[in-house]
Amino acid sequence: MTYVVTDECVDVQDRSCVEECPVDCIYEGDRMMYINPDECVDCGRCEPVCPVTSIFHLEDLPADRAHFGPINAEFFGEIGSPGGARKIGRVGRDHPAVAGSAT
């Protein structure tokens, strides 16, 4: 299992979650952050520090945000699991569903 970033992060990107993550699995897109499901160790440290309540455990995603589970996973289709966000920096793109969404 893993944690998932949802729509409340779009155009906010506070980065408190990044600072709290012990495994550096939270990556920065253009408009929101994404948690790599292959790198997340399910520690839960990111969830309580999110100031906009955007992070949920995959099993606890509200029904109206359930589509963000696949969005987070699909975001890593091209970059895979680089082994830490600091290694690649800002990704420079978003999942198509986020890139085209209105704020």
C-alpha positions as CSV (number, residue, x, y, z in Angstrom):
1,M,0.0,0.0,0.0
2,T,1.0,3.6,-0.3
3,Y,-0.1,7.2,0.3
4,V,-1.6,9.3,-2.5
5,V,-1.6,13.1,-3.2
6,T,-4.9,14.5,-4.4
7,D,-6.4,17.6,-5.9
8,E,-6.0,19.9,-2.9
9,C,-2.3,20.0,-3.7
10,V,-2.8,21.4,-7.3
11,D,-1.1,24.8,-7.5
12,V,-0.2,24.7,-3.8
13,Q,2.9,22.5,-3.5
14,D,3.7,23.4,0.1
15,R,6.5,20.8,0.2
16,S,6.0,20.0,4.0
17,C,5.5,16.4,2.9
18,V,8.8,16.4,1.1
19,E,10.7,17.6,4.1
20,E,9.0,14.9,6.3
21,C,9.4,11.9,3.9
22,P,12.3,9.7,5.1
23,V,12.7,7.9,1.8
24,D,12.4,10.9,-0.6
25,C,9.5,9.4,-2.6
26,I,7.5,12.5,-3.1
27,Y,8.2,14.1,-6.5
28,E,7.4,17.6,-7.8
29,G,5.4,18.0,-11.0
30,D,4.5,21.4,-12.4
31,R,1.2,21.8,-10.5
32,M,1.3,19.2,-7.7
33,M,3.3,16.6,-5.8
34,Y,3.2,12.9,-6.5
35,I,4.1,9.9,-4.3
36,N,5.9,7.1,-6.0
37,P,4.0,3.9,-5.0
38,D,7.1,1.7,-5.6
39,E,9.3,3.8,-3.3
40,C,6.8,4.7,-0.5
41,V,7.3,2.7,2.6
42,D,3.9,3.5,4.0
43,C,5.2,5.3,7.1
44,G,2.5,7.9,7.1
45,R,4.7,10.8,8.1
46,C,3.6,12.9,5.1
47,E,-0.1,12.8,5.8
48,P,-0.4,14.9,9.1
49,V,2.0,17.6,7.9
50,C,0.1,18.4,4.7
51,P,-1.5,21.8,5.4
52,V,-4.3,21.3,2.8
53,T,-5.3,17.7,3.6
54,S,-4.3,16.4,0.2
55,I,-2.6,13.2,1.3
56,F,-4.5,10.0,2.0
57,H,-3.6,6.4,2.5
58,L,-4.7,4.6,-0.7
59,E,-7.3,2.6,1.3
60,D,-8.7,5.8,2.8
61,L,-9.2,7.8,-0.4
62,P,-12.6,9.5,-0.4
63,A,-14.7,8.1,-3.3
64,D,-14.7,11.4,-5.1
65,R,-10.8,11.3,-5.1
66,A,-10.3,7.6,-5.8
67,H,-9.0,8.4,-9.3
68,F,-5.9,10.0,-7.8
69,G,-4.6,6.5,-6.9
70,P,-4.0,5.7,-10.5
71,I,-3.0,9.3,-11.3
72,N,-0.1,9.1,-8.8
73,A,1.0,5.7,-10.1
74,E,0.7,6.6,-13.8
75,F,2.8,9.8,-13.3
76,F,5.8,7.5,-12.8
77,G,5.2,5.6,-16.1
78,E,8.1,7.4,-17.9
79,I,10.5,8.1,-15.1
80,G,10.0,4.8,-13.2
81,S,11.5,4.6,-9.7
82,P,14.7,6.7,-9.8
83,G,15.3,6.0,-6.1
84,G,14.6,9.5,-4.8
85,A,13.2,12.8,-5.9
86,R,16.3,14.7,-5.1
87,K,18.2,12.8,-7.7
88,I,16.1,14.2,-10.5
89,G,14.6,17.4,-9.1
90,R,11.4,19.0,-10.4
91,V,10.0,16.6,-13.1
92,G,8.6,19.5,-15.3
93,R,5.3,17.9,-16.2
94,D,2.1,16.6,-14.6
95,H,-0.2,13.7,-15.2
96,P,-2.6,14.8,-18.1
97,A,-5.6,14.8,-15.7
98,V,-3.8,17.4,-13.5
99,A,-2.2,19.4,-16.3
100,G,-5.5,20.0,-17.9
101,S,-7.6,20.6,-14.8
102,A,-9.0,23.9,-13.8
103,T,-8.1,25.3,-10.4
